Amino acid sequence: MRPNPRALNPQTFEVEGQQYELAEYRNDMGGPHLKVTELSEHPFTVMTRGLEYGERPFWIGGYAIGQPELREHIAAAVAALHDGPATTGRT
């Protein structure tokens, strides 16, 4: 897979045995956003998330529509990599 010159800070992570890449993108029309790509023989984008307004994930083509736990795990991995570990409020 060729690196995308517009991707900033690409990071890879694994969820349920599948490798994914998280990268930040900036464009003139949509502003800054995150893009998650499933790394396979034929890589494809599975999710995007805007950065400006604490936006929720947008799943491309209904990716994992019948697998809410997989979606949760991917979204949690993205949040941990990009936003930092969640805090529980406990001291």
N, C-alpha and C positions, 0 to 999 in steps of 0.2 A: 504494500500500500504506500503510495506517495504521500509525503507530508503536505498538508495544506498550508501555504505560506500565510494565510489569514488567521490560522489557529494560534492562539496565545496560550502558553503554559499547558500543553497537552499532558495528561496523566492517564495511566491505565489502571484498571481495577477489575476485580473478578466478582461475579455474583452467580451463585449456583453453578459453578464450573464453566461459565461463559466469560470470556474476556471482553471488556468494553474500554473505550477511550473517551475521556472527558476533556473538552477544550473550550476555551472562551473565544467567541467570535464577535467582531464588531462590523456592522454594515450601516450604510447611510439610511436605509429605510426602516429597519427593525431595531436599531440601537444595539447595545451590548446584550449578548445572550450566551447561554451554555448549550453545547451540543454533545449528545452521547451517541457514539457509534458502536455497533456490535462488530467486534473484530472477528471476522471469519474469512473463508475463502473469497466471499463476495461481500465486503463490508457495506453496511447500510446504517443510516441514521435511525435511531429508535425513539429519541426524545429530545426536545429542546425546552429551555426555560429562560424566559427573559430575566434580566438582572435589575432593571430600574425600579420596579414596584413590588418586589417580593412575590413575583408571579409563580403560579403553580406550574408543574410540568405539563407539557403538551406531548402526547404520545403519537408518534407518526404512524399512520396507516393502521391504527388500532393495535399497535404492538402489545402483545401479552394481554389482550383484553379480557381473556378468561382466567388470567393468573394475577389476581390483585396482590398476592404476597410478593411475587417477582417484581411487580411495579414498585411496591413499597421498598423492597430491598435496593433496587436501583436508585430510587429517589433518595433514600437514606445515605447511600454511598456517595452520591453527588453532593448532598448537603454536607457530609463529613469532609469530603475533599475540598470543596469550594468555600463553604461557610464556616468550617471548623466544627469540632465536636459539640454536640448539644449539651447544655447544662441542665441538671435536674433541679436546681434550686436548693439542693441539700448542702449543708455546710459540714 
